[in-house]
Amino acid sequence: MQQNLQPTVKDLVLIGGGHSHALVLKMFGIKPLPGVRLTLITAAKKTAYSGMLPGHIAGFYSHDECHIDLRPLAKFAQAQLYIDRVVALDLKNNKILCANGLVVDFDVLSIDIGSTPATVSVSGAAEYAIAAKPVSQLLEHWYELIEAVGKNPQELISIAIVGGGAGGVELALSMQSHLHRILRQTQQPIQNLEIHLFQRGQELMSNYHQSVRHQIQQILTEQGIKLHLGETVCKIAPKTHNEAKEVFEIKCKSGLTVECNKIFWVTQASAPEWLKTAGIGTDEQGFILVEDTLQSQTHPQIFAAGDIATMVNYPRPKAGVFAVRQGKPLFENLQRFLLGKPLKPYRPQKQYLSLIGTADGRAIAIRGTFTLPPHKLLWHYKDWIDRRFMERFHFEKNE
């Protein structure tokens, strides 16, 4: 006599709606696993695609064009969706604690929450600077700024960006491009805008080849962006003498002082406090140490991908290109782990094509030591790649 045995339900919980998890959800929708209950916990309903974010700030893409809506994606994956912020992990009992009092049990956990710029060590940075992440907050401040410039284009405005990596450079070029367009449309001189870029090292984009660094510095200088290289910001303080608009004073260790109206913080990435205290094995910055299988070194039931993970054997820069490529191997290993099958190692490539937009309808192409200067065709290629990626997450109403 045959018995209909129901499979044991296992809870797979995803924390964060990063690039890797977006792909995992899409793949679970296409290839669901019987007996697995899928849950997504994310602080925001929509997640920004990093490849198109500078283009959005420059005014080339709309908000919807560069954001993945996690609600239809979760529905497609038949996943329970909680819009909430994780505040703690109880790894002894496999529980996730959220800000609104929600407690979620898990059998298998995957974490893809990105990273946040480290501001704690600099006096006044947490209070007065606008962090590049979470992106939703950055964009809120950005929309307010372009609205203010649009209403009063005759007023002088000074913007500071702290951090001279790829993120800081792209932000400086994108912001300048959009604000210059507003000033031209309102027949105001572009000299009404000043952008300052602070970099602790003597060169911008230190992770890149010398040829790239030279080109980027040349582009920024030609665009009139004021570079402060070899300057370590040590204090940010509000100025009280001007009540008409916010004025802040940026102080550097060298003694340099610059006054600005808005300060954007795009420095070295860091991990949230709740992850550091959870007891998972992490590196010195608090990022989860994972094996080639994207599995935690210390907790086999936990996986991690994207910026929040550090691959022990293959350390790579914190960049969206790696998060996208980790999506498929993460999905496959989550399924294999749930089925009790051996996991597959993932080896990220050493060299990869990086396309950096210059916010003027051109882009630079970089692969290892090979660099192509800014060109319109490279921007069109980048635009095609980014739009093709986003098309994966367009859902019809009946899906």
Secondary structure, 3 states (H helix, E strand, C coil): CCCCCCCCCEEEEEECCCHHHHHHHHHHHHCCCCCEEEEEEECCCEEECCCCHHHHHCCCCCCHHHEEEHHHHHHHCCCEEEECCEEEEECCCCEEEECCCCEEECCEEEECCCCEECCCCCECHHHHCEECCCHHHHHHHHHHHHHHHHHCCCCCEEEEEECCCHHHHHHHHHHHHHHHHHHHHCCCCHHHEEEEEEECCCCCCCCCCHHHHHHHHHHHHHCCCEEEECCCEEEEEECCCCCCCCCEEEEECCCCEEEECEEEECCCEECCHHHHCCCCCECCCCCEEECCCCEECCCCCEEECHHHEEECCCCCCCCHHHHHHHHHHHHHHHHHHHHCCCCCCCCCCCCCCEEEECCCCCEEEEECCEEEEEEHHHHHHHHHHHHHHHHCCCCCCCC
